Every structure is written in structure tokens, then in C-alpha cells.
Amino acid sequence: MHDYITVEELRACTTCNACVQECPVSINPLDIILQLRRQLVMEESNAPQEWNGMFSNVENNFAPWKFSPDDRDKWTEKA
């Protein structure tokens, strides 16, 4: 894979769907890009550093935030 497309190119895609609309042979390049991204993260553990914190939070707190599920609504309480 890395001989044909770089990690930077995969991450640069904004998933705007323009490639799918303009493809002259009616393939879905966006689906291929998303599968390659998934393979990077799941198989190679290659994700941007910013994402790793979010993945850890989702695993531990069931949400992308650092707050535990019990503390998420504390901001609604008056001080």
C-alpha cells in the first residue's frame, strides 16, 4: 500500500465525495480511501497523536471527552 499512496495523502482527503462524482469508470475511490484509513488505524495502529487521546477516552469513558459518565452533567449544577 505504501508504495502507491502515502499516509499523508490518505489523511489529506476531506471525504467531500467529489472523486466519486467525477470518476469516469464509476468506481468509488472514497470507499477505498476509507478502508485504507481504517486499515492504518486498526491493523497498523497508525493514527495521529490527537486521535489517540480520543480513542483512549472512548475506551475508558464511553465518549470522546475526559469526563467520566457520572461527571458529564455536573456543568448544569449551579455553583
C-alpha positions in Angstrom: 0.0 0.0 0.0 2.7 2.5 1.0 4.3 2.2 -2.5 1.2 3.7 -4.1 -0.3 6.1 -1.6 1.2 7.8 1.4 -0.2 8.1 4.9 -0.3 11.9 4.4 -2.3 11.5 1.2 -4.8 9.3 3.0 -5.2 11.8 5.8 -5.4 14.7 3.5 -8.7 13.5 2.0 -11.6 15.6 3.3 -14.2 13.0 2.2 -16.0 15.6 0.1 -17.2 12.9 -2.3 -16.0 14.9 -5.4 -13.8 11.9 -6.5 -16.9 9.6 -6.6 -18.9 12.1 -8.6 -16.1 12.7 -11.2 -14.8 9.2 -11.5 -15.1 8.3 -15.3 -15.2 4.5 -14.6 -17.9 4.7 -11.9 -15.8 3.2 -9.0 -16.0 4.6 -5.5 -12.5 5.9 -4.6 -13.8 7.3 -1.4 -14.7 3.8 -0.1 -11.2 2.7 -0.9 -9.7 5.6 0.9 -11.9 5.0 4.0 -10.9 1.3 4.0 -7.2 2.2 3.8 -7.6 4.7 6.7 -9.4 2.0 8.7 -6.6 -0.4 8.0 -4.0 2.1 9.1 -5.7 2.7 12.5 -6.9 -0.9 13.2 -4.1 -3.0 11.8 -1.0 -0.8 11.9 -2.0 1.3 15.0 -1.1 4.4 12.9 -3.3 7.3 14.0 -2.5 10.9 14.5 -1.4 11.7 18.1 -4.5 13.8 18.6 -6.7 10.9 17.9 -5.1 8.5 20.4 -6.3 10.6 23.3 -9.8 10.5 21.9 -9.6 6.7 21.3 -8.5 6.2 24.9 -11.3 8.4 26.2 -13.9 6.4 24.2 -12.5 3.2 25.5 -12.4 4.3 29.2 -15.3 6.9 29.4 -17.6 5.7 26.5 -17.3 9.2 25.0 -14.5 11.3 23.4 -14.3 13.6 26.5 -12.1 13.1 29.5 -15.1 13.2 31.9 -16.5 10.0 33.4 -20.1 9.3 32.5 -21.1 10.2 36.1 -19.5 13.7 35.9 -20.7 14.8 32.5 -23.8 16.7 33.7 -22.0 18.5 36.6 -21.8 21.7 34.5 -25.5 22.1 34.7 -25.5 22.4 38.5 -25.3 25.8 40.0 -22.2 26.7 42.0 
